[in-house]
Amino acid sequence: MGMYHNRPHVEDLRNMKKRGEKISMLYVTTLEEAAAASAAGIHMLSIEGRFWGPEMREAAGDCFVQVGLPYGGWGSFNGRPLATAEDYLRAAFHYAGFGGDAFYCSASYDIQKTLADNHIPVVGHIGLIPSYISWTGWRAVGKTSNEALALWRHTQKLEEIGVFGAELEVVPDRVARFLSENSSLLMLGMGAGKYADAQYLFTEDVCGYGKNHKPRHGKVYRNFAPELERLQNERIAAFKEFRADVDSGGYPAPEHTVLIGDDEFDAFLKAAKG
């Protein structure tokens, strides 16, 4: 992957924040989703490391891609969970080799700092953090003054260690506004109201094919669910017909079969039995 490309750099995104320009961001998992986002002019993509590689980079076109580094039990790299700062560094450099632009890391401050010290653009996480869910439960974070203050302290700490952005998830809009306006961090808002620097949604919510809990901030722009269900039923029907065809001997038919001439076959049998 060349160093020279047309997609935004960290500096470009920082300038968009300074100018108050809106930034759009989607979480994608497939080549088709990445290509669609690129064709639609989406600014940023979030793609987990397990889905990341040269093909995905090509599909993502000029989108700035944040690659998600697996955390604890939430995935592995080279067959094992990331545990030490060196593990994270190795994974980040590996994914950077395929053109990753920044790296999501929700590990400890010292690990995030190690990445930042090695000039790797790091995206942290503020608010509702799924990998810490045992501590908070699934709920909005920052609705009390104490909690809001903890979010501000966390923001200041991330800024201090050199993190460049953070997913800001399910926090009250006025708190999000304060954090966005008083910090250099690029605040990637997911359910954080209209004052976050970016608006970030999951493709499964945008396209209505999420089987999971529908978050309050999710907005369905197209409902793929009935079409996907229809396709799945068609897929099952096709598989059933294939199975029945095999059972009955209807498949394979002569047109699916490679033929050998009688002379060649006779010569083969003679030689094989000889």
C-alpha positions as CSV (number, residue, x, y, z in Angstrom):
1,M,0.0,0.0,0.0
2,G,1.5,3.3,-1.0
3,M,1.9,6.2,1.4
4,Y,0.3,8.5,-1.2
5,H,-3.4,8.4,-1.7
6,N,-6.4,10.7,-2.0
7,R,-8.3,9.7,1.1
8,P,-8.3,12.1,4.1
9,H,-5.4,12.2,6.6
10,V,-5.7,12.8,10.3
11,E,-4.9,16.4,9.7
12,D,-7.7,16.8,7.2
13,L,-10.2,15.4,9.7
14,R,-8.9,17.8,12.4
15,N,-9.4,20.7,10.0
16,M,-13.0,19.6,9.3
17,K,-13.6,19.6,13.1
18,K,-12.0,23.1,13.4
19,R,-14.3,24.4,10.6
20,G,-17.4,22.7,12.1
21,E,-17.9,20.5,9.0
22,K,-20.1,17.4,9.5
23,I,-18.3,14.0,9.3
24,S,-20.2,10.9,8.4
25,M,-19.1,7.4,9.6
26,L,-20.3,3.9,9.2
27,Y,-19.4,0.5,10.6
28,V,-19.1,-2.0,7.8
29,T,-18.1,-5.7,7.6
30,T,-18.3,-6.7,4.0
31,L,-16.6,-5.7,0.7
32,E,-20.0,-4.7,-0.7
33,E,-20.8,-2.4,2.3
34,A,-17.3,-0.8,2.1
35,A,-17.7,-0.2,-1.7
36,A,-21.2,1.3,-1.2
37,A,-19.9,3.6,1.5
38,S,-17.1,4.8,-0.8
39,A,-19.5,5.3,-3.7
40,A,-21.8,7.3,-1.4
41,G,-19.0,9.6,-0.3
42,I,-19.0,8.6,3.4
43,H,-16.0,10.1,5.2
44,M,-15.0,7.5,7.7
45,L,-15.4,3.7,8.1
46,S,-14.9,1.5,11.1
47,I,-13.8,-2.0,10.1
48,E,-12.7,-4.7,12.6
49,G,-9.3,-6.1,12.1
50,R,-10.7,-9.6,11.3
51,F,-12.3,-8.1,8.2
52,W,-9.3,-6.0,7.2
53,G,-7.0,-6.7,4.3
54,P,-5.9,-5.4,0.8
55,E,-9.3,-6.3,-0.8
56,M,-11.2,-4.3,1.9
57,R,-8.8,-1.4,1.5
58,E,-9.5,-1.3,-2.2
59,A,-13.3,-1.6,-1.7
60,A,-13.2,1.3,0.8
61,G,-11.8,3.6,-1.8
62,D,-11.2,7.1,-0.5
63,C,-12.8,6.5,2.9
64,F,-10.6,7.1,6.0
65,V,-10.6,3.7,7.7
66,Q,-10.4,3.1,11.5
67,V,-9.3,-0.5,12.0
68,G,-10.6,-2.1,15.2
69,L,-7.9,-3.8,17.2
70,P,-9.4,-6.8,19.0
71,Y,-9.7,-6.3,22.8
72,G,-9.4,-9.0,25.5
73,G,-11.9,-11.7,24.7
74,W,-13.4,-9.7,21.8
75,G,-11.3,-11.3,19.1
76,S,-7.7,-12.3,18.4
77,F,-4.7,-11.5,16.3
78,N,-2.5,-14.3,14.9
79,G,-4.6,-16.8,16.9
80,R,-4.3,-15.2,20.3
81,P,-5.9,-12.4,22.2
82,L,-4.0,-9.1,22.4
83,A,-2.6,-8.7,26.0
84,T,0.5,-6.5,26.1
85,A,1.4,-3.2,24.5
86,E,3.8,-5.1,22.2
87,D,0.9,-7.3,21.0
88,Y,-1.2,-4.2,20.1
89,L,1.8,-2.5,18.4
90,R,2.4,-5.6,16.3
91,A,-1.2,-5.8,15.3
92,A,-1.5,-2.1,14.5
93,F,1.7,-2.2,12.3
94,H,0.3,-5.3,10.5
95,Y,-3.0,-3.6,9.7
96,A,-1.2,-0.4,8.8
97,G,0.6,-2.4,6.1
98,F,-2.8,-2.8,4.4
99,G,-3.5,0.9,4.5
100,G,-5.3,1.3,7.8
101,D,-5.5,5.0,8.6
102,A,-6.2,4.9,12.4
103,F,-6.7,2.2,15.0
104,Y,-9.5,1.8,17.5
105,C,-8.1,0.7,20.9
106,S,-10.1,0.5,24.1
107,A,-7.3,-1.1,26.2
108,S,-5.5,0.6,29.1
109,Y,-4.0,4.1,29.0
110,D,-0.4,2.7,28.9
111,I,-1.2,0.6,25.9
112,Q,-2.9,3.5,24.1
113,K,0.1,5.7,24.9
114,T,2.5,3.1,23.5
115,L,0.7,3.2,20.2
116,A,0.5,7.0,20.2
117,D,4.2,7.2,21.1
118,N,4.9,5.1,18.0
119,H,3.0,7.7,15.8
120,I,0.0,5.4,15.3
121,P,-3.3,7.4,15.2
122,V,-5.3,6.0,18.0
123,V,-9.1,6.2,18.5
124,G,-10.2,5.6,22.1
125,H,-13.7,5.2,23.5
126,I,-15.7,7.4,25.9
127,G,-19.2,6.7,27.4
128,L,-20.9,3.4,26.9
129,I,-17.9,1.0,26.1
130,P,-19.2,-2.4,25.1
131,S,-16.0,-4.2,26.2
132,Y,-16.4,-2.8,29.7
133,I,-20.1,-3.5,29.9
134,S,-19.8,-5.7,33.1
135,W,-19.0,-2.4,34.9
136,T,-21.8,-0.2,33.6
137,G,-24.6,-2.3,32.0
138,W,-26.2,-1.2,28.8
139,R,-27.2,2.4,29.5
140,A,-26.5,6.0,28.8
141,V,-23.4,7.3,30.5
142,G,-23.0,10.8,31.8
143,K,-26.5,11.8,33.0
144,T,-25.3,12.7,36.5
145,S,-22.8,15.5,37.2
146,N,-20.3,13.0,38.6
147,E,-20.5,10.7,35.6
148,A,-20.2,13.6,33.2
149,L,-17.1,14.8,35.1
150,A,-15.6,11.3,34.8
151,L,-16.2,11.4,31.0
152,W,-14.4,14.8,30.9
153,R,-11.4,13.5,33.0
154,H,-11.2,10.5,30.6
155,T,-11.3,12.8,27.6
156,Q,-8.5,14.9,29.1
157,K,-6.4,11.8,29.8
158,L,-6.8,10.5,26.3
159,E,-5.8,13.9,24.9
160,E,-2.7,14.0,27.2
161,I,-1.4,10.6,26.0
162,G,-1.7,11.5,22.4
163,V,-4.9,9.8,21.3
164,F,-6.4,11.6,18.3
165,G,-10.1,10.6,18.4
166,A,-12.7,8.7,20.4
167,E,-16.0,6.9,19.8
168,L,-18.4,8.9,22.0
169,E,-21.2,6.5,22.7
170,V,-24.6,7.1,24.2
171,V,-23.9,10.3,26.2
172,P,-26.2,13.3,26.7
173,D,-26.0,15.8,23.9
174,R,-25.0,18.8,26.1
175,V,-22.2,16.8,27.7
176,A,-21.1,15.6,24.2
177,R,-21.1,19.2,23.1
178,F,-18.8,20.3,26.0
179,L,-16.4,17.4,25.3
180,S,-16.3,18.1,21.6
181,E,-15.8,21.8,21.9
182,N,-13.2,21.7,24.8
183,S,-11.0,18.9,23.4
184,S,-8.9,18.4,20.3
185,L,-10.1,14.8,20.1
186,L,-12.2,14.0,17.1
187,M,-15.5,12.9,18.8
188,L,-17.1,10.1,16.8
189,G,-20.7,10.3,18.1
190,M,-22.9,7.3,18.3
191,G,-26.0,8.3,20.1
192,A,-24.3,11.4,21.4
193,G,-26.5,14.0,19.8
194,K,-25.9,16.5,17.0
195,Y,-22.9,18.3,18.5
196,A,-20.4,15.4,18.2
197,D,-17.8,15.9,15.4
198,A,-18.9,12.9,13.5
199,Q,-22.2,10.9,13.3
200,Y,-21.5,7.2,13.4
201,L,-23.9,4.4,12.7
202,F,-23.8,0.7,12.1
203,T,-24.7,-0.5,8.6
204,E,-27.1,-3.0,10.1
205,D,-29.1,-0.2,11.6
206,V,-29.0,2.0,8.5
207,C,-30.1,-0.9,6.3
208,G,-32.6,-2.4,8.7
209,Y,-31.1,-5.8,8.8
210,G,-30.0,-5.8,12.4
211,K,-31.2,-8.8,14.4
212,N,-29.8,-7.3,17.6
213,H,-31.3,-4.7,19.9
214,K,-32.3,-1.6,18.0
215,P,-30.5,1.4,19.7
216,R,-32.4,4.6,20.2
217,H,-29.9,6.5,18.0
218,G,-30.3,3.9,15.2
219,K,-32.1,5.2,12.1
220,V,-33.3,2.9,9.3
221,Y,-32.9,4.5,5.9
222,R,-33.8,1.3,4.0
223,N,-35.4,-1.8,5.3
224,F,-33.5,-4.8,3.9
225,A,-35.0,-7.3,6.4
226,P,-38.0,-8.6,4.2
227,E,-35.7,-8.9,1.1
228,L,-33.0,-10.6,3.1
229,E,-35.6,-13.0,4.6
230,R,-37.0,-13.7,1.1
231,L,-33.4,-14.4,-0.2
232,Q,-32.7,-16.7,2.8
233,N,-36.0,-18.6,2.1
234,E,-35.0,-18.9,-1.6
235,R,-31.5,-20.1,-0.5
236,I,-33.1,-22.8,1.7
237,A,-35.4,-23.8,-1.1
238,A,-32.5,-24.1,-3.6
239,F,-30.5,-26.2,-1.1
240,K,-33.5,-28.5,-0.5
241,E,-34.0,-29.0,-4.3
242,F,-30.3,-29.8,-4.6
243,R,-30.5,-32.4,-1.8
244,A,-33.6,-34.0,-3.4
245,D,-31.9,-34.0,-6.8
246,V,-28.9,-35.8,-5.3
247,D,-31.1,-38.3,-3.5
248,S,-33.1,-39.1,-6.6
249,G,-30.0,-39.3,-8.9
250,G,-31.3,-36.4,-11.0
251,Y,-28.0,-34.6,-10.4
252,P,-25.5,-34.8,-12.0
253,A,-27.0,-35.2,-15.4
254,P,-25.0,-35.8,-18.6
255,E,-24.5,-32.1,-19.2
256,H,-22.7,-31.8,-15.8
257,T,-20.4,-34.8,-16.6
258,V,-17.0,-35.1,-18.3
259,L,-16.9,-37.9,-21.0
260,I,-14.1,-40.2,-22.1
261,G,-14.0,-41.9,-25.5
262,D,-14.5,-45.7,-25.6
263,D,-11.1,-46.4,-27.1
264,E,-9.3,-44.5,-24.4
265,F,-11.3,-46.0,-21.6
266,D,-10.8,-49.5,-22.9
267,A,-7.0,-48.9,-23.1
268,F,-7.1,-47.5,-19.6
269,L,-9.0,-50.5,-18.2
270,K,-6.6,-52.9,-19.9
271,A,-3.6,-51.2,-18.5
272,A,-5.1,-50.8,-15.0
273,K,-6.0,-54.5,-14.8
274,G,-2.7,-55.6,-16.4
